[in-house]
Amino acid sequence: MLPPTSLDLSGERFTVIYRLTGDEAQARIKAEDICIEQTIEFPADLIPEDDIRRHIFGQIESLQLLDQGRYEAVISYAVETAGFELTQLLNVIFGNISIKRKLSGYLKSFWQRNGHLFHNLHYWIVLIERMFKRSLTFFNS
């Protein structure tokens, strides 16, 4: 186990909505995996009860049934995890978890809720959408 860490963070968080498949228990396990994989990419059981666990890990804000076998998980992340850079923000949102099957993630009203936290983020999202001729949405079945 690592020694406890203290961090001086803003307390501001941004949210990402993920669509998960499976029953409720499976969806919760997937959401918990996302919280770890998209942030520390390190075995969670090696992190003590400290600021990393309390603030850096993603936090499940809600897990709601959409229809049979499909859930929507709202997960929040400390704004500092994105380093106030577009590339790191995309890594937190999509990162390693995007290669796992039966998962889709997307931004829902992201700009309206979080745009003030990332200077010129809207410009970069529009640019990427135009480059790829599609919205900044990710689906992986």
PABAFI-516914 format. One record per residue (C-alpha): residue number from 1; x, y, z. Coordinates in Angstrom, 2 decimals. Each point is the difference from the previous one (the first is absolute). Last residue first. Layout:
PABAFI-516914
<n = NUM px = X py = Y pz = Z>
...
This chain:
PABAFI-516914
<n = 141 px = -20.50 py = -2.30 pz = -28.63>
<n = 140 px = 2.10 py = 3.15 pz = 0.13>
<n = 139 px = -1.63 py = 3.40 pz = -0.36>
<n = 138 px = 1.78 py = 3.31 pz = 0.35>
<n = 137 px = -1.40 py = 3.43 pz = -0.66>
<n = 136 px = 1.76 py = 3.14 pz = -1.13>
<n = 135 px = -2.38 py = 0.55 pz = -2.89>
<n = 134 px = 0.97 py = -1.10 pz = -3.44>
<n = 133 px = 1.83 py = 1.39 pz = -3.03>
<n = 132 px = 3.35 py = -1.14 pz = 1.43>
<n = 131 px = 1.71 py = 3.34 pz = -0.54>
<n = 130 px = -3.22 py = 1.94 pz = 0.60>
<n = 129 px = -0.64 py = -1.70 pz = 3.35>
<n = 128 px = 3.62 py = 0.53 pz = 0.98>
<n = 127 px = -0.21 py = 3.73 pz = -0.77>
<n = 126 px = -3.32 py = 0.36 pz = 1.85>
<n = 125 px = 1.48 py = -1.74 pz = 3.06>
<n = 124 px = 3.12 py = 2.18 pz = -0.18>
<n = 123 px = -1.96 py = 3.27 pz = -0.13>
<n = 122 px = -2.25 py = -1.11 pz = 2.87>
<n = 121 px = 3.05 py = -0.75 pz = 2.15>
<n = 120 px = 1.29 py = 3.57 pz = -0.41>
<n = 119 px = 0.95 py = 0.23 pz = 3.70>
<n = 118 px = -1.22 py = -3.04 pz = 1.93>
<n = 117 px = -1.91 py = 0.49 pz = 3.24>
<n = 116 px = -2.64 py = 2.31 pz = -1.46>
<n = 115 px = -1.03 py = -2.79 pz = -2.36>
<n = 114 px = -1.22 py = -2.26 pz = 2.80>
<n = 113 px = -3.79 py = -0.03 pz = 0.18>
<n = 112 px = -1.04 py = 1.57 pz = -3.32>
<n = 111 px = 2.98 py = -1.53 pz = -1.81>
<n = 110 px = -0.66 py = -3.47 pz = 1.26>
<n = 109 px = -3.69 py = -0.02 pz = -0.87>
<n = 108 px = 0.42 py = -3.72 pz = -0.37>
<n = 107 px = 3.48 py = -1.22 pz = -0.84>
<n = 106 px = 0.11 py = -3.62 pz = -1.01>
<n = 105 px = 1.14 py = -3.41 pz = 1.11>
<n = 104 px = -0.83 py = -3.39 pz = -1.37>
<n = 103 px = 0.81 py = -3.32 pz = 1.54>
<n = 102 px = -0.67 py = -3.59 pz = -1.03>
<n = 101 px = 3.64 py = -0.72 pz = -0.82>
<n = 100 px = 3.02 py = 1.65 pz = 1.57>
<n = 99 px = 2.13 py = 2.16 pz = -2.27>
<n = 98 px = -1.65 py = 3.21 pz = 1.19>
<n = 97 px = 1.01 py = -0.72 pz = 3.61>
<n = 96 px = 3.61 py = 0.77 pz = -0.84>
<n = 95 px = -0.64 py = 3.68 pz = -0.60>
<n = 94 px = -3.46 py = 1.33 pz = -0.95>
<n = 93 px = -0.88 py = 2.77 pz = 2.45>
<n = 92 px = 3.32 py = 0.30 pz = 1.84>
<n = 91 px = 1.97 py = -0.22 pz = -3.25>
<n = 90 px = -2.26 py = 2.53 pz = -1.67>
<n = 89 px = 0.67 py = 2.42 pz = 2.87>
<n = 88 px = 3.74 py = -0.71 pz = -0.31>
<n = 87 px = -0.08 py = 0.96 pz = -3.67>
<n = 86 px = -2.11 py = 3.08 pz = 0.65>
<n = 85 px = 2.25 py = 1.42 pz = 2.70>
<n = 84 px = -1.06 py = 1.40 pz = 3.39>
<n = 83 px = 2.04 py = -2.78 pz = 1.65>
<n = 82 px = -2.95 py = -2.32 pz = -0.54>
<n = 81 px = 0.41 py = -1.61 pz = 3.43>
<n = 80 px = -0.04 py = 3.52 pz = 1.49>
<n = 79 px = -3.69 py = 0.34 pz = -0.83>
<n = 78 px = -0.70 py = -2.71 pz = 2.58>
<n = 77 px = -2.10 py = -2.69 pz = -1.66>
<n = 76 px = -3.70 py = -0.78 pz = 0.09>
<n = 75 px = -1.75 py = -3.15 pz = -1.17>
<n = 74 px = -3.60 py = -0.18 pz = -1.17>
<n = 73 px = -0.84 py = -3.63 pz = -0.76>
<n = 72 px = -2.84 py = -0.83 pz = -2.38>
<n = 71 px = -1.14 py = -3.60 pz = 0.01>
<n = 70 px = -1.07 py = -2.50 pz = -2.66>
<n = 69 px = -1.04 py = -3.65 pz = 0.57>
<n = 68 px = -3.74 py = 0.63 pz = -0.14>
<n = 67 px = -0.59 py = 3.71 pz = -0.42>
<n = 66 px = 1.67 py = 3.21 pz = 1.11>
<n = 65 px = 0.79 py = -1.10 pz = 3.58>
<n = 64 px = 1.77 py = 2.73 pz = 1.93>
<n = 63 px = 3.42 py = 0.23 pz = 1.64>
<n = 62 px = 0.76 py = 3.34 pz = 1.60>
<n = 61 px = 2.88 py = 2.17 pz = 1.21>
<n = 60 px = 2.61 py = -2.74 pz = -0.30>
<n = 59 px = 3.25 py = 1.67 pz = 0.99>
<n = 58 px = 3.19 py = -0.10 pz = -2.07>
<n = 57 px = 3.08 py = -0.49 pz = 2.15>
<n = 56 px = 1.93 py = 3.24 pz = 0.47>
<n = 55 px = -1.97 py = 1.44 pz = 2.93>
<n = 54 px = -0.62 py = -2.49 pz = 2.80>
<n = 53 px = 2.36 py = -2.79 pz = -1.11>
<n = 52 px = 2.81 py = 2.41 pz = -0.88>
<n = 51 px = -0.75 py = 2.10 pz = 3.07>
<n = 50 px = 0.59 py = -2.93 pz = 2.35>
<n = 49 px = -1.50 py = -3.34 pz = 1.05>
<n = 48 px = 2.98 py = -2.02 pz = -1.23>
<n = 47 px = 0.64 py = -0.90 pz = -3.67>
<n = 46 px = 1.36 py = -3.52 pz = -0.59>
<n = 45 px = -3.51 py = -1.50 pz = -0.18>
<n = 44 px = -0.74 py = 2.30 pz = -2.93>
<n = 43 px = 2.51 py = -1.74 pz = -2.27>
<n = 42 px = 1.37 py = 2.75 pz = -2.28>
<n = 41 px = -1.39 py = 1.76 pz = -3.05>
<n = 40 px = -0.42 py = 3.09 pz = 2.23>
<n = 39 px = -2.79 py = 1.83 pz = -1.80>
<n = 38 px = -1.95 py = -1.63 pz = -2.82>
<n = 37 px = 0.70 py = -3.53 pz = 1.23>
<n = 36 px = -1.10 py = 0.65 pz = 3.59>
<n = 35 px = -3.41 py = 1.62 pz = -0.51>
<n = 34 px = -0.55 py = -2.13 pz = -3.12>
<n = 33 px = 0.41 py = -3.19 pz = 2.03>
<n = 32 px = -2.59 py = 1.26 pz = 2.50>
<n = 31 px = -2.40 py = 0.62 pz = -2.89>
<n = 30 px = 0.63 py = -3.51 pz = -1.36>
<n = 29 px = -0.64 py = -1.53 pz = 3.43>
<n = 28 px = -3.21 py = 2.05 pz = 0.29>
<n = 27 px = -1.17 py = -1.16 pz = -3.45>
<n = 26 px = 0.67 py = -3.63 pz = 0.93>
<n = 25 px = -1.99 py = 0.33 pz = 3.23>
<n = 24 px = -2.87 py = 1.76 pz = -1.79>
<n = 23 px = -0.26 py = -2.60 pz = -2.78>
<n = 22 px = 2.07 py = 0.35 pz = -3.13>
<n = 21 px = 0.82 py = 2.88 pz = -2.32>
<n = 20 px = 1.45 py = 3.41 pz = 0.72>
<n = 19 px = -0.67 py = 3.43 pz = -1.44>
<n = 18 px = 2.46 py = 2.58 pz = 1.28>
<n = 17 px = -0.71 py = 3.61 pz = 0.93>
<n = 16 px = 2.91 py = 2.28 pz = 0.77>
<n = 15 px = 0.09 py = 2.59 pz = 2.75>
<n = 14 px = 2.36 py = 2.82 pz = 0.90>
<n = 13 px = 1.23 py = 0.73 pz = 3.51>
<n = 12 px = 1.03 py = 3.07 pz = 1.98>
<n = 11 px = 1.48 py = -0.66 pz = 3.47>
<n = 10 px = 2.91 py = 2.34 pz = -0.77>
<n = 9 px = 2.70 py = -2.46 pz = 1.04>
<n = 8 px = 2.81 py = 0.19 pz = 2.58>
<n = 7 px = 1.10 py = -3.61 pz = 0.35>
<n = 6 px = 1.06 py = -2.14 pz = 2.95>
<n = 5 px = 1.39 py = -3.48 pz = -0.67>
<n = 4 px = -0.05 py = -3.06 pz = 2.26>
<n = 3 px = 2.95 py = -2.44 pz = -0.40>
<n = 2 px = -0.41 py = -2.63 pz = -2.72>
<n = 1 px = -1.15 py = -3.51 pz = 0.80>
